[in-house]
């Protein structure tokens, strides 16, 4: 059994910063790609950023230059540093980890990020 637990969400004013964390626990064999997704009310879940096991990163255009994804493999933990936050960044943020040879996806429960104008 694998669990992903996110933390770090909250309410912040536009222009502010937040740091999200996602820690994996349980029967972890290997973690391949890690990623952050978000879902705003009435919208589909969308990709925010990904990071491979080798450290290569990709970002969605709306967050490029403002968000930074990182990982600590020793701690099975991923981070999302969010800066210059905008009201349109308001959403529930989910972490995702692809694990093992079978590339099984695991999801966190989500953490709310609210950016006030």
C-alpha positions as CSV (number, residue, x, y, z in Angstrom):
1,X,0.0,0.0,0.0
2,X,1.3,3.4,-1.0
3,X,0.1,6.7,0.3
4,X,0.9,10.2,-0.9
5,X,0.3,13.1,1.5
6,X,0.3,16.7,0.4
7,X,0.9,19.7,2.6
8,X,1.5,23.4,2.4
9,X,-1.6,24.7,0.8
10,X,-3.5,27.7,2.1
11,X,-4.7,31.2,1.5
12,X,-2.3,33.8,0.1
13,X,-2.5,37.2,-1.5
14,X,-1.7,37.8,-5.1
15,X,2.0,38.1,-5.5
16,X,2.8,35.9,-2.6
17,X,4.4,32.5,-2.4
18,X,3.6,29.0,-1.1
19,X,5.6,25.8,-1.0
20,X,3.7,22.5,-1.4
21,X,5.2,19.2,-0.3
22,X,4.2,15.6,-1.2
23,X,5.6,12.7,0.8
24,X,5.2,9.1,-0.3
25,X,5.1,6.3,2.3
26,X,4.4,2.5,2.3
27,X,5.6,-0.2,0.0
28,X,7.7,2.0,-2.3
29,X,10.0,0.2,-4.8
30,X,11.1,3.0,-7.1
31,X,9.6,6.3,-8.0
32,X,9.9,7.3,-11.7
33,X,8.2,10.6,-12.8
34,X,6.7,12.8,-10.2
35,X,4.2,15.6,-11.0
36,X,1.9,18.2,-9.7
37,X,-1.6,18.7,-11.2
38,X,-4.4,21.2,-10.3
39,X,-8.1,21.4,-10.6
40,X,-10.0,24.6,-10.4
41,X,-13.8,24.7,-9.8
42,X,-15.7,23.7,-12.9
43,X,-12.5,22.8,-14.8
44,X,-10.7,19.7,-15.7
45,X,-7.6,18.6,-13.9
46,X,-4.5,20.0,-15.6
47,X,-0.8,19.3,-15.5
48,X,1.3,21.9,-13.6
49,X,4.8,20.4,-13.6
50,X,6.7,17.2,-13.8
51,X,10.1,16.0,-12.8
52,X,11.8,12.7,-13.9
53,X,13.9,10.4,-11.8
54,X,16.9,12.1,-13.5
55,X,15.8,15.6,-12.5
56,X,14.5,16.8,-15.8
57,X,11.6,19.2,-15.4
58,X,8.6,20.4,-17.5
59,X,6.2,23.1,-16.8
60,X,2.8,24.2,-18.1
61,X,3.0,27.5,-19.9
62,X,0.9,29.4,-17.3
63,X,3.4,28.7,-14.5
64,X,6.7,28.9,-16.3
65,X,9.1,31.2,-14.5
66,X,6.9,31.3,-11.4
67,X,6.8,27.7,-10.1
68,X,9.7,25.3,-9.4
69,X,9.3,21.6,-8.9
70,X,12.0,19.6,-7.1
71,X,12.4,16.2,-5.4
72,X,14.3,14.6,-2.6
73,X,14.7,10.9,-3.6
74,X,16.1,10.0,-0.2
75,X,12.9,11.2,1.5
76,X,10.5,10.1,-1.3
77,X,9.3,13.7,-1.3
78,X,8.4,16.2,-4.0
79,X,8.0,19.9,-3.7
80,X,6.4,22.8,-5.6
81,X,7.7,26.3,-4.9
82,X,5.1,28.7,-6.1
83,X,5.9,32.4,-6.4
84,X,4.2,35.5,-7.9
85,X,0.9,33.7,-7.3
86,X,-2.1,34.9,-9.2
87,X,-5.8,34.5,-8.5
88,X,-6.0,32.2,-11.5
89,X,-3.7,29.8,-9.7
90,X,-6.5,29.1,-7.2
91,X,-7.2,25.3,-7.3
92,X,-6.9,22.0,-5.5
93,X,-3.3,20.8,-6.2
94,X,-2.7,17.1,-6.5
95,X,0.6,15.2,-6.5
96,X,1.2,12.2,-8.6
97,X,4.0,9.7,-8.6
98,X,4.6,6.9,-11.1
99,X,6.2,3.9,-9.4
100,X,7.8,0.7,-10.2
101,X,8.5,-1.3,-13.4
102,X,4.7,-1.3,-14.1
103,X,4.6,2.5,-14.0
104,X,1.7,2.5,-11.6
105,X,0.2,6.0,-10.9
106,X,-0.5,7.1,-7.3
107,X,-2.3,10.3,-6.3
108,X,-2.5,12.4,-3.2
109,X,-5.7,13.6,-1.7
110,X,-5.2,17.2,-2.8
111,X,-4.4,20.4,-1.0
112,X,-6.3,23.7,-1.6
113,X,-4.5,26.8,-2.7
114,X,-6.4,30.0,-2.7
115,X,-5.0,33.2,-4.1
116,X,-6.9,36.4,-3.2
117,X,-6.7,39.5,-5.4
